[in-house]
Amino acid sequence: MTLELSAFQRLIEQLYLAKDRERGLEGTYMWFQEEVGELTRALRRGHSGKDLEGEFADVLAWLVSLASLAGVDIEAAAREKYFRGGVPGHEKDRQGSGPGG
């Protein structure tokens, strides 16, 4: 099954946007950071398979929740930033400066 990022963002909005709005952007960001911490621990401890996949999925879900609260279409933002004019990559990379600037 293919899942587009915009469809995933809409799904997460349907499931959690009301709670996220109650919590607010700052509170939702704190939950996002907690999930990033869980992902960090899983990576450091060498977790793999479903456990690690679940942590990545949780981080993505909280990230799209934050984007929704901020009024950002995350798929459109990623497309604009990393696929501008049909050319893949970050703008700095396309100019030859590389990831480090």
C-alpha positions in Angstrom: 0.0 0.0 0.0 1.3 3.4 -0.9 0.5 6.3 1.5 1.2 9.8 0.4 2.3 12.2 3.1 -0.7 14.5 2.5 -3.1 11.6 3.1 -1.2 10.6 6.2 -1.4 14.2 7.5 -5.2 14.2 6.9 -5.6 10.9 8.7 -3.7 12.1 11.7 -5.8 15.3 11.7 -9.0 13.2 11.7 -7.7 11.1 14.6 -6.0 13.7 16.7 -6.4 17.3 15.6 -9.1 18.2 18.2 -6.8 16.9 21.0 -3.8 18.7 19.5 -5.7 22.0 19.3 -6.6 21.6 23.0 -3.0 20.9 23.9 -1.8 23.8 21.7 1.3 24.1 19.6 3.7 24.2 22.6 2.2 21.2 24.3 2.1 19.2 21.1 5.8 20.1 20.5 6.6 18.7 23.9 5.0 15.4 23.0 6.9 15.4 19.7 10.1 15.9 21.5 9.3 13.0 23.8 8.8 10.8 20.8 12.1 11.9 19.3 13.7 10.9 22.6 12.1 7.5 22.3 13.4 7.1 18.8 16.9 8.2 19.9 16.9 5.6 22.7 15.8 2.9 20.3 18.6 3.8 17.8 21.2 3.9 20.5 20.1 0.6 21.9 20.3 -1.1 18.5 16.6 -1.8 18.2 15.4 -3.0 14.8 12.3 -4.3 13.1 8.8 -3.4 14.2 10.0 -1.7 17.4 12.2 0.8 15.5 9.7 1.2 12.7 7.0 2.1 15.3 9.2 4.8 16.8 9.8 6.3 13.4 6.1 6.2 12.7 5.3 7.9 16.0 7.8 10.8 15.3 6.3 11.2 11.8 2.7 11.3 13.3 3.7 14.0 15.8 5.5 16.0 13.2 2.5 16.1 10.9 0.4 17.0 13.9 2.7 20.0 14.5 2.5 21.0 10.8 -1.3 20.8 10.9 -1.5 23.0 14.0 0.9 25.5 12.3 -1.2 25.5 9.1 1.5 23.8 7.1 0.8 21.3 4.3 3.9 19.2 5.0 3.9 17.4 1.6 3.8 20.7 -0.2 6.5 22.2 2.0 8.8 19.2 1.4 8.1 19.3 -2.3 8.9 23.0 -2.5 12.1 22.7 -0.4 13.5 19.4 -1.8 12.0 19.2 -5.3 11.8 22.7 -6.5 11.3 23.1 -10.3 11.4 19.3 -10.7 15.0 19.0 -9.5 15.5 16.8 -6.5 17.7 17.9 -3.6 18.1 20.8 -1.2 18.7 24.2 -2.9 22.1 24.5 -1.3 23.1 21.1 -2.7 22.0 22.0 -6.2 24.2 25.1 -6.0 27.2 23.0 -5.2 27.8 24.1 -1.6 27.0 20.6 -0.1 25.1 19.8 3.1 27.5 21.6 5.4 27.2 24.9 3.7 
